[in-house]
Structure formats: structure tokens, C-alpha cells
């Protein structure tokens, strides 16, 4: 059975629960719920194990806080002896409009501290990621408040549908590969 580490980035503390920066956790929750998989505490986070046909998805929500996510990713990649191509990181992205999904095989961290730490811990930026657009409608100098703020009601109402699309993209990545998932879900 092929095994993947699907890591949703976010912050565990209650005050971050419904913030834009936690969309990675929200999508991880949806992916687990779709398979009736339950999260349980593990080293460096909470993990759920989901089966999708001939694949096992280890769905990780790191407890290391966003800026140290790489510690959890490196630990679980090593523990499960997973190749880099079996890692997918779910992350919020200011450069994309709300709800847009972009799967990529690598690239820069674009100033995202979670991605920066993962690249530092793994020694490479060549790992798959699913970027979920949170938009960038904030005044100059207010980026931190925006990212750590909650979605407005009109966007919050669309999150279940957009999170389900992201979960479908992740399942497609595991079953059919990154190229297939990119072709079928980017810009969807």
C-alpha cells in the first residue's frame, strides 16, 4: 500500500482556530472526515490515518506552531521512511484570491514561515504543496492582522465547499499523481 504524509499547516492554540492562517488544518479536518478518520495525539501533532483505495494518507496537523512545522514534517517523513514525493503540505496563500487552489511540485516559500521552516528542515523546497487562496484585501502594514484574522461571513460560508474541492485534489494526488491533480484541480 502506498503511503503519503499530508500535512495541513496551522496553529493549535484556540485563538487561531478559525483564522485564515489555519486553513491547512481546516482542509486536513475535511480530508479526515471524508474517510471517517479520527485525529489522535501523536509526536509533534495530531494525526489521522485514512485509506483511499490502495493508498494510506497520514494526515498531520503539527502542534509545533506554524513557524516550526518542519520539525514535525521531518520527524514523520523519517519515522515512516517516506520519499519526498509522498509529502504534500497544505498552506494558506495571500497571493491567490479566496478559495483558489494551486497544487505545485515545489517553489519558493513566498515569505510563508511554515514553508520556510519545512524547506530548512528537509534541505529542499522540492516537495508538493496545495496552496489555498486567502486573498490579500488588507491595508499596507496589516498583513499579520489579516492572516491571523477570521474569514468574513461570506467567505466562511464557502469554506466547506472549497475545502471539499481541496480534499478531492489531495485524493487525486495520492491516487493518480501530482501532474493529474494539477491538471484537474488548479484554477477549479
C-alpha positions as a Markdown table, in Angstrom:
| # | Residue | x | y | z |
|---|---|---|---|---|
| 1 | Unk | 0.0 | 0.0 | 0.0 |
| 2 | Unk | 1.4 | 3.4 | -1.0 |
| 3 | Unk | 1.7 | 5.8 | 2.0 |
| 4 | Unk | 1.6 | 9.6 | 1.9 |
| 5 | Unk | 2.1 | 12.3 | 4.6 |
| 6 | Unk | -0.5 | 15.1 | 4.1 |
| 7 | Unk | 0.4 | 18.0 | 6.4 |
| 8 | Unk | -2.0 | 20.8 | 7.0 |
| 9 | Unk | -0.3 | 23.9 | 8.4 |
| 10 | Unk | -1.9 | 25.9 | 11.2 |
| 11 | Unk | -1.6 | 26.7 | 14.9 |
| 12 | Unk | -3.1 | 24.5 | 17.6 |
| 13 | Unk | -3.9 | 27.3 | 20.1 |
| 14 | Unk | -7.7 | 28.0 | 20.4 |
| 15 | Unk | -7.3 | 31.7 | 19.5 |
| 16 | Unk | -6.2 | 30.6 | 16.0 |
| 17 | Unk | -8.9 | 28.1 | 15.4 |
| 18 | Unk | -11.0 | 29.9 | 12.7 |
| 19 | Unk | -8.3 | 32.1 | 11.3 |
| 20 | Unk | -7.1 | 32.4 | 7.7 |
| 21 | Unk | -3.7 | 31.0 | 8.7 |
| 22 | Unk | -5.4 | 27.8 | 9.8 |
| 23 | Unk | -7.0 | 26.8 | 6.5 |
| 24 | Unk | -4.4 | 24.0 | 6.3 |
| 25 | Unk | -5.9 | 22.5 | 9.5 |
| 26 | Unk | -9.5 | 23.0 | 8.2 |
| 27 | Unk | -8.7 | 21.1 | 4.9 |
| 28 | Unk | -6.9 | 18.4 | 6.9 |
| 29 | Unk | -10.1 | 18.1 | 9.1 |
| 30 | Unk | -12.2 | 17.8 | 6.0 |
| 31 | Unk | -10.0 | 15.2 | 4.4 |
| 32 | Unk | -10.1 | 13.1 | 7.6 |
| 33 | Unk | -13.9 | 13.5 | 8.0 |
| 34 | Unk | -14.5 | 12.3 | 4.4 |
| 35 | Unk | -12.9 | 8.9 | 5.4 |
| 36 | Unk | -14.4 | 8.8 | 8.9 |
| 37 | Unk | -10.8 | 9.0 | 10.2 |
| 38 | Unk | -10.3 | 10.3 | 13.7 |
| 39 | Unk | -7.4 | 12.5 | 14.9 |
| 40 | Unk | -5.4 | 11.4 | 17.9 |
| 41 | Unk | -2.4 | 13.0 | 19.6 |
| 42 | Unk | 1.0 | 11.8 | 18.4 |
| 43 | Unk | 4.5 | 13.1 | 18.5 |
| 44 | Unk | 4.6 | 16.7 | 17.2 |
| 45 | Unk | 0.9 | 17.0 | 16.5 |
| 46 | Unk | -2.4 | 15.3 | 15.8 |
| 47 | Unk | -2.7 | 12.6 | 13.2 |
| 48 | Unk | -5.5 | 10.7 | 11.4 |
| 49 | Unk | -5.0 | 7.7 | 9.1 |
| 50 | Unk | -7.3 | 7.5 | 6.1 |
| 51 | Unk | -7.5 | 4.8 | 3.4 |
| 52 | Unk | -8.2 | 5.9 | -0.2 |
| 53 | Unk | -8.4 | 2.8 | -2.4 |
| 54 | Unk | -4.8 | 1.5 | -2.4 |
| 55 | Unk | -3.3 | 4.5 | -0.5 |
| 56 | Unk | -2.9 | 5.3 | 3.1 |
| 57 | Unk | -3.0 | 9.0 | 4.0 |
| 58 | Unk | -1.3 | 10.1 | 7.2 |
| 59 | Unk | -3.0 | 13.4 | 7.8 |
| 60 | Unk | -0.9 | 15.5 | 10.2 |
| 61 | Unk | -1.7 | 18.7 | 12.0 |
| 62 | Unk | 1.6 | 19.8 | 13.6 |
| 63 | Unk | 1.5 | 21.1 | 17.2 |
| 64 | Unk | 4.8 | 22.9 | 16.7 |
| 65 | Unk | 3.2 | 26.2 | 15.7 |
| 66 | Unk | 3.4 | 27.3 | 12.1 |
| 67 | Unk | 6.9 | 28.6 | 12.2 |
| 68 | Unk | 8.3 | 25.3 | 13.3 |
| 69 | Unk | 6.2 | 23.0 | 11.2 |
| 70 | Unk | 9.3 | 21.5 | 9.6 |
| 71 | Unk | 10.2 | 19.7 | 12.8 |
| 72 | Unk | 7.0 | 17.6 | 12.7 |
| 73 | Unk | 7.3 | 17.0 | 8.9 |
| 74 | Unk | 10.9 | 15.8 | 9.1 |
| 75 | Unk | 10.1 | 13.6 | 12.1 |
| 76 | Unk | 7.2 | 11.8 | 10.4 |
| 77 | Unk | 8.9 | 11.6 | 7.0 |
| 78 | Unk | 11.8 | 9.8 | 8.7 |
| 79 | Unk | 9.7 | 7.7 | 11.0 |
| 80 | Unk | 7.5 | 6.4 | 8.1 |
| 81 | Unk | 10.5 | 6.2 | 5.8 |
| 82 | Unk | 8.6 | 8.2 | 3.1 |
| 83 | Unk | 10.2 | 9.6 | 0.0 |
| 84 | Unk | 9.9 | 13.3 | -0.6 |
| 85 | Unk | 7.4 | 12.7 | -3.5 |
| 86 | Unk | 5.0 | 11.3 | -0.9 |
| 87 | Unk | 4.7 | 14.6 | 1.0 |
| 88 | Unk | 2.0 | 17.2 | 0.4 |
| 89 | Unk | 1.8 | 20.3 | 2.5 |
| 90 | Unk | -1.5 | 22.3 | 2.7 |
| 91 | Unk | -0.9 | 26.0 | 3.2 |
| 92 | Unk | -2.7 | 29.4 | 3.1 |
| 93 | Unk | -1.6 | 31.8 | 0.3 |
| 94 | Unk | -2.0 | 35.6 | 0.2 |
| 95 | Unk | -1.2 | 35.8 | -3.5 |
| 96 | Unk | -4.3 | 33.8 | -4.5 |
| 97 | Unk | -7.9 | 35.0 | -4.4 |
| 98 | Unk | -10.1 | 33.5 | -1.7 |
| 99 | Unk | -10.8 | 29.8 | -2.3 |
| 100 | Unk | -8.4 | 29.3 | -5.3 |
| 101 | Unk | -6.5 | 26.1 | -5.2 |
| 102 | Unk | -3.0 | 25.7 | -6.7 |
| 103 | Unk | -1.0 | 22.4 | -6.5 |
| 104 | Unk | 2.7 | 22.8 | -7.1 |
| 105 | Unk | 5.6 | 20.4 | -7.1 |
| 106 | Unk | 7.8 | 22.9 | -5.3 |
| 107 | Unk | 8.9 | 26.5 | -5.5 |
| 108 | Unk | 9.7 | 29.3 | -3.1 |
| 109 | Unk | 8.2 | 29.7 | 0.3 |
| 110 | Unk | 6.9 | 33.1 | -0.8 |
| 111 | Unk | 7.6 | 34.5 | 2.6 |
| 112 | Unk | 5.5 | 31.9 | 4.4 |
| 113 | Unk | 7.3 | 31.0 | 7.6 |
| 114 | Unk | 5.8 | 27.5 | 7.8 |
| 115 | Unk | 7.1 | 26.6 | 4.3 |
| 116 | Unk | 10.4 | 28.3 | 5.0 |
| 117 | Unk | 10.9 | 26.0 | 8.1 |
| 118 | Unk | 9.9 | 22.9 | 6.3 |
| 119 | Unk | 12.4 | 23.7 | 3.5 |
| 120 | Unk | 15.1 | 24.3 | 6.1 |
| 121 | Unk | 14.4 | 21.0 | 7.9 |
| 122 | Unk | 14.2 | 18.9 | 4.7 |
| 123 | Unk | 17.1 | 20.7 | 3.0 |
| 124 | Unk | 15.0 | 21.3 | -0.1 |
| 125 | Unk | 11.9 | 23.2 | -1.5 |
| 126 | Unk | 11.2 | 20.3 | -3.9 |
| 127 | Unk | 8.1 | 19.0 | -2.2 |
| 128 | Unk | 4.4 | 19.2 | -3.2 |
| 129 | Unk | 2.1 | 21.7 | -1.7 |
| 130 | Unk | -1.5 | 22.7 | -2.1 |
| 131 | Unk | -1.9 | 26.4 | -1.7 |
| 132 | Unk | -5.3 | 27.7 | -0.7 |
| 133 | Unk | -6.1 | 31.3 | -1.5 |
| 134 | Unk | -7.0 | 33.6 | 1.4 |
| 135 | Unk | -6.9 | 36.8 | -0.7 |
| 136 | Unk | -4.9 | 40.0 | 0.2 |
| 137 | Unk | -7.6 | 42.6 | 0.9 |
| 138 | Unk | -5.8 | 44.4 | 3.7 |
| 139 | Unk | -4.2 | 47.8 | 4.2 |
| 140 | Unk | -0.5 | 48.2 | 3.9 |
| 141 | Unk | 1.3 | 47.1 | 7.1 |
| 142 | Unk | -1.7 | 45.0 | 8.3 |
| 143 | Unk | -0.7 | 41.6 | 6.8 |
| 144 | Unk | -0.2 | 39.9 | 10.2 |
| 145 | Unk | -3.6 | 41.0 | 11.4 |
| 146 | Unk | -5.2 | 39.9 | 8.2 |
| 147 | Unk | -3.6 | 36.4 | 8.2 |
| 148 | Unk | -4.4 | 35.9 | 11.8 |
| 149 | Unk | -7.9 | 37.2 | 11.4 |
| 150 | Unk | -11.1 | 35.2 | 10.8 |
| 151 | Unk | -12.7 | 34.8 | 7.5 |
| 152 | Unk | -15.6 | 37.2 | 6.9 |
| 153 | Unk | -19.1 | 35.5 | 7.0 |
| 154 | Unk | -19.5 | 35.4 | 3.2 |
| 155 | Unk | -16.1 | 33.6 | 2.8 |
| 156 | Unk | -16.7 | 31.4 | 5.9 |
| 157 | Unk | -20.0 | 30.1 | 4.3 |
| 158 | Unk | -17.9 | 28.9 | 1.2 |
| 159 | Unk | -15.2 | 27.1 | 3.2 |
| 160 | Unk | -16.9 | 23.7 | 3.4 |
| 161 | Unk | -17.4 | 23.5 | -0.4 |
| 162 | Unk | -13.8 | 24.8 | -1.1 |
| 163 | Unk | -12.3 | 22.5 | 1.5 |
| 164 | Unk | -14.1 | 19.6 | -0.1 |
| 165 | Unk | -12.6 | 20.5 | -3.5 |
| 166 | Unk | -9.2 | 20.7 | -1.9 |
| 167 | Unk | -9.8 | 17.2 | -0.3 |
| 168 | Unk | -10.7 | 15.8 | -3.7 |
| 169 | Unk | -7.5 | 17.3 | -5.2 |
| 170 | Unk | -5.5 | 15.6 | -2.4 |
| 171 | Unk | -7.1 | 12.3 | -3.1 |
| 172 | Unk | -6.4 | 12.7 | -6.8 |
| 173 | Unk | -2.7 | 13.5 | -6.0 |
| 174 | Unk | -2.4 | 10.3 | -4.0 |
| 175 | Unk | -4.2 | 8.1 | -6.5 |
| 176 | Unk | -3.1 | 9.5 | -9.8 |
| 177 | Unk | -0.1 | 11.7 | -9.2 |
| 178 | Unk | 0.7 | 15.4 | -8.9 |
| 179 | Unk | 0.5 | 16.1 | -12.6 |
| 180 | Unk | -3.0 | 14.7 | -12.8 |
| 181 | Unk | -4.1 | 16.6 | -9.7 |
| 182 | Unk | -2.6 | 19.9 | -11.0 |
| 183 | Unk | -4.3 | 19.5 | -14.4 |
| 184 | Unk | -7.7 | 18.7 | -12.9 |
| 185 | Unk | -7.8 | 21.0 | -9.9 |
| 186 | Unk | -5.7 | 24.1 | -10.4 |
| 187 | Unk | -8.0 | 27.0 | -11.2 |
| 188 | Unk | -11.0 | 24.9 | -10.3 |
